[in-house]
Amino acid sequence: MDFLSPVLDGFGVVFQPDNLLYCLLGVTLGMLVGVLPGLGPAATIAILLPITYNIEPTSAIIMLAGIFYGAQYGGTITSVLLRLPGEASSVVTAIDGHEMARQGRAGAALGIAAIGSFIGGTIAIVALTFVAPLVSGFAIDFGPAEYTMLALLGILLVTTLGTGSIFKSLAMATLGLLLATIGQDPLLGTARLTFGSDQLLDGIDFVIVAMGLFGVGEILYNLEALRKKAPKAAPVGSVYPTRKDFSESKGAIARGSLSGFLLGILPGGGATMSSMVAYAVEKKATKRPEKFGRGAIQGVAGPETANNAAATSSFIPLLSLGIPANATMAIMFGALMLQGITPGPLLVEEEPQLFWGVVNSMYIGNLLLLAMSLPLIGIFVRILKVRAAILAPLTILITMIGVYTVRNNVFDMYLVIGLGLLGYLMKKVGFEPGPLVLAFVLGGILESAFRRSMRTFDGELSGFLGEPIAASLLGAIVLLILLSVLRAVRSRNKATQNKENKNSDVTPAEREPEDGAEQRDRDPAEHP
C-alpha cells in the first residue's frame, strides 16, 4: 500500500482542472502535428519550449508528453488516407493502411490503429508504473563512474542501433559532443571554442540547438514536399472495425505492445524502430505473408500498437536514469532542466507529484486520444489543404520569437538561423540530427562524470574496472562495438559475395561478343 499511495496521489494531480486542460491541449496538438508531414513532435516541442517557462512544471511536462504520444496516432491519418506519413514511425503503416483505403476500408484501418494505439499505450503505462521506480531504486547506487559508462553506452546505442548509416550517426554524435564543449570549462572556468566571443562564454543553450535543428532545419527541408499539391484523400467509410478485423488483429496488438515497450526503453530505439520491427514480426508470424503489402490489417495493427507503446516506455530511461532514449526525449530532458528539475534516480523521491502526475496523465491522454481520434478525422484531413506558403513562414516566425524570449538576446536568433541551415544541409546529404542532439545532451553528463571519476581514481582508467556496475556497463560497450564491427564485416562480405556470384553467372561465351564488340569499337578499320 505504501507504493500505491504516491500513485493515487498522482491521479489527484492529473484531475486538477489546469492539468486536464494541458493534457487535452497536448494530445490535440500532437494529433495535429502528426497530420502535418515533416513537422514532427521533436520540432513542435522544441518550438513550444519557451512557452513552458510561465507554466507550472507538472502542467508543462504533461502537455509536452501529450504532444509526443498524440503525434504517433496523428501520423496514421495521412499514412492511411494519402499514403503520406505524417511521422517517420507511420511509414510502414502506409504500406498496408493505404491499400486498405483503396479497397474502401480506410475507416477499419484507422479504427484498428486507434484501438491498437490505446491498448499498446495503456499496457506500456502500466509497465512504466511498476518498472520505473525499480530502475530508479537501482540507479541510486550510481556514481560518477557509472554515469560515465551509462552516458557513453547511450551515445553508442544511438549510433549503432539507428536505422541510418553508422558512420554518419557517429559523425553527428561527434559534432554534438564538440558543440557541448563550447563555453567555459565546468571545472577550471577557462574559455573553450568561443573564438573570442563573449556571447559564447555560457555555451550554446539546448533550446537553441533543438529549435535550430528540429524547428528551422526540418521546416526548410520539408518545404519542397509541402509545396506539392496535396493528393486526394481516400473515402473514410465506417470507422469501426468488424469482429473479423479484431480477431485477425489481436495477436498483432499483443506482440506490438511487447516489442514496442522493450524497444522504447533502448537508447536509439523509439517509435520508428519499434514500428518497423513490429511490421517485420507480423510478416514472419502470419500464415499468409503474401497479403502484406496488399491490405493486411495486421500490418496496420502491429506497427501502430508498437509505436505508441514505445513512445510511452521511452520515458523510463528519461525519468529514472536521466538518460534520453531518443531525440524527442532529449528535448523533454531540456524542458525538465529549464523548469529546474533534474531527471534521474532521485526524481521519484524528490518530485513524486510531478513524476506520478506525468505518468498517470498518460492514462487520461490515451483515453482522450481514443475518444477524439475517430470523430476528428475529417477535420484533420482538411488541415492538409493549408498552403505551405502560409504554414512554413508562420512556424518559423513563432520559432524566432520563442528563441528571443529565452534570454532576450538577438545573438541567439542568429545561432538558431545558423543551426537551422546546418540542419537543412545535414538532411539534404543524409545526416540525421537525432544523434547530434542526443550527444549534445549526454556530452555534458559524460564530461562532468568522467572528470570527477578521474579525480576519484587518481587519473587511472583501471579504476572503472573496480566498480561492478561500471565494469558491467563497460563490458556491454565492448560487446556492442564488437557486434557492430562484426555486422559491418558481414555486410561487406555479403556484398562482395553477391558481386562475385553475379559475375560468375556470365559465361565466357557470353562475354566474348561483348569483348569483340569493344575491340571493333576501338579499331573499326580492322572490323569493317
SULNORUR-V585739 format. One record per helix or strand of 2 or more residues. SS is the DSSP state (hx for helix, st for strand). FROM is the first residue (numbers start at 1). LEN is the number of residues. If there is no record, write none. Layout:
# SULNORUR-V585739
<<SS FROM LEN> <SS FROM LEN>>
This chain:
# SULNORUR-V585739
<<hx 2 13> <hx 17 19> <hx 40 15> <hx 57 26> <hx 88 3> <hx 93 10> <hx 106 34> <hx 144 18> <hx 166 15> <st 183 2> <st 191 2> <hx 198 3> <hx 206 22> <hx 243 23> <hx 270 16> <hx 289 3> <hx 298 16> <hx 315 7> <hx 327 12> <hx 347 4> <hx 352 22> <hx 377 7> <hx 388 20> <hx 410 19> <hx 434 23> <hx 461 6> <hx 468 37> <hx 508 15>>
